[in-house]
Structure formats: structure tokens, C-alpha cells
Amino acid sequence: MGQRKGIGIAAAEPLYVVKLDPVMNRVIVGNRASAVSAACLVGRMNWVSIAEPTTPIRAQVQVRYRSPAVPVNVIPLENNQVKLVFDEPQFSITPGQAAVIYEGEIVLGGGIISGVTP
């Protein structure tokens, strides 16, 4: 997701991979704005330094290796999931990747991104 190189489609503006559809064997592309997400769902959560929250918390999240952690609202959901609502929309949030939630330098927990919200 978010890949631009090697798409091989001529367009007036750069195109990015915004979705993969393995069932139909399709790659959906769009402009940079369509590759930005305001929120994402994270499943398979593991809380390591706090108990599983029952109310929303403020934290930071790192969703990409070597990317800085960004401010986020963490909203607990059922079935060991949370919704992360970013203060500022983020580019190329990719299902299947890890999301690690921090408070300062302390790891609160982490899970696997299962979906995104434009």
C-alpha cells in the first residue's frame, strides 16, 4: 500500500496503490489523497504495560518502521480490537502491518492493522 514505483500506468499525477483485492486479483490505485487515512482498525491487540483500556486513551502510535510515532486517540472495541483516530490523516496505512502504541517511550501495546478509514 502506498507504493508508487513500478505501477506502470501513465497518468497526469502520480498514482499509488490504495487497496489490494486478492479475491478478484486486482490492485486499486489512486492519487495521493486517496492513500491517506484518518483512522484505522487494529486487531490481535497485546497490552504489555497497562491493562486493556475500557475507555478511550490518548497515546502515540508507530505504524511504519523508522517512522515517527504520531498522536492518536485509542478507542477500545470488542474482540481485542481498537480504533486508532489520528490527529492528522496518515499516508499509506497498510492492513497486515504492526501498529505499536506508546506513551512517551513506554510501549503500551500493539496489534495488527486490519482496516483503514479514509
GUZA-969898 format. One record per residue (C-alpha): x, y, z. Coordinates in steps of 0.001 Angstrom, whole numbers, padded with zeros to 6 digits, always signed. Example, Ala and Ser with C-alpha at 12.3 -4.5 7.8 and 13.67 -1.06 7.14 Angstrom:
2
+012300-004500+007800
+013670-001060+007140
***
This chain:
118
+000000+000000+000000
+001247+003441-000840
+003671+002063-003411
+004195+004363-006377
+007152+002916-008265
+006601+000164-010797
+002854+000596-011259
+003379+001150-014989
+000334+003349-015617
+000710+006718-017334
-001313+009399-015544
-001341+013171-015133
-000401+012807-011459
+001455+010112-009510
-000625+007053-008647
-000305+004956-005500
-001557+001525-004519
-004555+002210-002251
-006105-001260-001981
-005404-004874-002840
-008268-007181-003826
-006839-010721-003747
-010237-012326-004414
-010601-010532-007760
-006807-010407-008288
-006887-006602-008583
-004665-003745-007482
-006597-000498-006937
-004646+002707-007484
-005453+006340-006772
-003905+009736-006205
-002023+010646-003022
-005175+011981-001335
-006880+008598-001739
-003944+006893+000022
-004474+008926+003222
-006372+007566+006244
-007936+009382+009198
-008275+006205+011254
-007554+002503+011260
-008710-000653+012997
-006160-002749+014861
-006841-006312+015957
-004996-009018+017885
-004032-006408+020479
-001436-007254+023116
-001274-004848+026048
+002154-005117+027663
+002490-002322+030212
-001136-001440+031002
-004380-003338+031448
-006610-003388+028384
-008291+000038+028366
-012061+000213+028683
-012333+003902+027759
-010534+005939+025070
-006957+006991+025802
-004503+009458+024268
-001226+007994+023064
+001179+007891+020145
+001332+005163+017532
+004018+003991+015157
+002599+002293+012071
+005699+002038+009934
+009297+001059+010672
+011506+004141+011062
+008511+006475+011000
+007944+008738+013969
+005162+007947+016404
+002156+010229+015839
-000574+011405+018253
-003710+009287+018278
-006930+008588+020158
-007140+004886+021020
-010763+003729+021181
-011282+000243+022655
-013636-002052+020721
-014865-005583+021286
-012955-008733+020363
-009478-007493+021292
-009582-004603+018812
-009080-000839+018930
-009810+002014+016575
-006967+004498+016172
-008060+008016+015213
-005091+010083+014066
-004785+013782+014930
-003681+014285+011322
-004501+011879+008460
-001657+009465+007720
-000290+008315+004365
-000263+004664+003359
-001621+002873+006425
-001369-000783+005422
-003514-003686+006665
-001350-006553+007878
+001334-004275+009303
+002018-003760+013006
+000779-000771+015000
+002694-000105+018225
+001088+002199+020793
+003327+004305+023058
+003095+006719+025937
+006336+008612+025556
+008993+005899+025335
+006881+003258+027091
+005259+000630+024879
+001634+000266+025942
+000788-002440+023442
+000470-003358+019819
-001505-005266+017258
-002057-005830+013557
-003755-003252+011326
-006908-004868+009941
-008518-001987+008055
-008405+001733+007297
-010881+004613+007213
-010462+007400+004645
***
